[in-house]
Amino acid sequence: MSEAKTQIESLRKWVVEHKLRTVGCLWLSGITGSIAYNWSRPNMKTSVKIIHARLHAQALTLGALAGAALVEYYDRKKEAKAS
């Protein structure tokens, strides 16, 4: 259990240190996955597929930014308690 906690803690630390990189990677994976999904649907125009992929990636990015904001908020709250 403590080993899993250590891995989660190290992952959280990395995300805190590399927020923009994390959000960018999530955006890239979101748009890639969405394009792959939309391309498997043959009855849609190409422009509609691209628009849907962009919207999905945008929603994922907003979620990632909200998550990064929460992590930052709790880190600052934790630091304030420690002081």
Secondary structure, 3 states (H helix, E strand, C coil): CHHHHHHHHHHHHHHHHCHHHHHHHHHHHHHHHHHHHHHCCCCCCHHHHHHHHHHHHHHHHHHHHHHHHHHHHHHHHHHHHHC
